[in-house]
Amino acid sequence: MRFDTIRKDPSTNPSKLVESILSQSAANQTKAMKHGVSLEPFAKKAYTRIAMKTHKKFKSSDSGLAIDKENTFIAASED
């Protein structure tokens, strides 16, 4: 694994690892993934409509990748 190589040899250039983690083209989308991505805007609208009935000041936004401010090596998609 590339991560193990970087950990054992600090002089190793991590740019390929970083590129593969951050690049949107790094993952090959399956048919199911494409289907889910195509329906995401409709699901967001439906969820927002339902949530607004319960929470008067409900708002939603696209957040992308959330990175922990204190431990910047920790990151995740909020959905």
Secondary structure, 3 states (H helix, E strand, C coil): CHHHHHHHCCCCCCHHHHHHHHCHHHCCCCHHHHHHHHHHHHHHHHHHHHHHHHCCCCCCCCCCEEECCCCCCCEEECC
